[in-house]
């Protein structure tokens, strides 16, 4: 990239040693921006959630820090004096653009305040762009809209990864604003940081799974809105299909265990209930024939983009932005969030031997999800 087009960019987002999809994708974004010729530093959280608000076992990963990325662990999500300090420090970086990742209204006060302080103390006019995964969460709480508005009003423009989130953000903006320019859409790019696929037989052996049974995968942390119970109910209609459930449960597991016992699924549901480290992700996806996302609500999902990387067809439900990601009968199935509909898709895939056809469709479809396009939308002048 010509030198005159390069930018100095601050990415305000969770990053290592924090774990999870937001941190992983922001680190990948930083690499993509650097490969495009830009100077990037990530300002991450020293405290993201108070321990009593975090439903999982740990907020931190044991994976090594990503190479070639500058990460400054600074922001305390609940300490207003810290917001002032971080905003001033970012202003001293003298960036051309700040890209602020937003996924939960709880973060609205800290992020919105840091962005305002940054703008106040900046020596030049900077562009502040919100990269928004969710604006109103799946599990709504008092104060969500107020906190989200505080963030929205601190930004110049936005990039969203699902059209439904774009519509929600437009509801916060004045009618006088050029909404088409202010809110731009770029689908979540393919996650390509988890290594290469491995032979299914080797992956199943590593996980001690049956070698030749039809196998679907539910991957990621377990919350009520993700509909694991719908998949378990669907398996009752599919007596030959096995399922791998891989991810930490943020709910009462007893609810799901009751369904497994009631439906007699103990021999067909293989549970891995810990957080899955990065080096193990490829093992789980390589072991599966089909990835199932039976969500009740959604915006977009990084799980879909991991599935694309590993050439895995998908079953997704008709909620949020998921139908924007999967093309029916090409890269997978788009169905109602109901057990019978999920079961019908799984049976069709295995009984009609759709695997080779849909793998070819996945390989073609994933060309739509590039990091270059996301960067193009993020760096567009407002």
Number of C-alpha atoms within 10 A of each C-alpha: 9 7 8 6 9 15 18 18 25 23 26 26 24 29 26 24 20 22 19 20 16 18 18 19 21 20 26 19 19 24 20 17 23 19 12 16 16 18 19 23 21 25 22 22 21 15 17 18 16 11 12 7 8 12 14 16 12 11 16 12 16 11 13 9 13 15 8 10 17 14 23 15 18 17 26 20 20 16 12 15 9 16 25 18 16 22 23 20 18 23 23 13 15 18 22 17 20 25 24 25 23 25 18 17 24 19 20 24 20 24 27 23 19 28 27 21 20 27 21 14 15 20 13 12 12 17 20 24 27 24 26 21 22 24 25 19 17 16 10 10 11 7 11 18 17 13 21 25 20 20 25 24 14 20 20 15 23 26 27 28 23 26 19 17 23 24 13 13 22 17 10 14 16 9 9 6 10 12 17 10 13 20 24 20 18 21 22 23 25 22 23 14 16 16 15 12 17 15 11 18 14 14 21 19 13 12 14 10 18 15 14 9 14 18 23 23 26 25 24 21 19 21 17 16 14 19 20 21 19 21 24 23 21 21 26 19 17 15 12 13 18 21 26 22 20 21 18 21 20 14 14 11 12 9 10 16 15 11 17 20 10 12 14 14 19 14 9 19 19 18 14 16 15 14 18 18 15 18 11 12 17 21 23 23 26 23 26 24 21 26 26 25 26 29 24 19 20 22 23 25 19 17 19 25 21 22 25 28 23 23 24 26 31 32 26 25 26 19 20 18 20 22 18 16 24 24 16 16 14 19 26 28 26 25 21 16 20 17 20 19 18 28 23 15 20 27 19 12 22 16 10 9 11 15 17 10 14 23 22 15 21 24 17 14 17 19 11 14 18 15 19 15 15 23 17 12 16 23 16 14 13 14
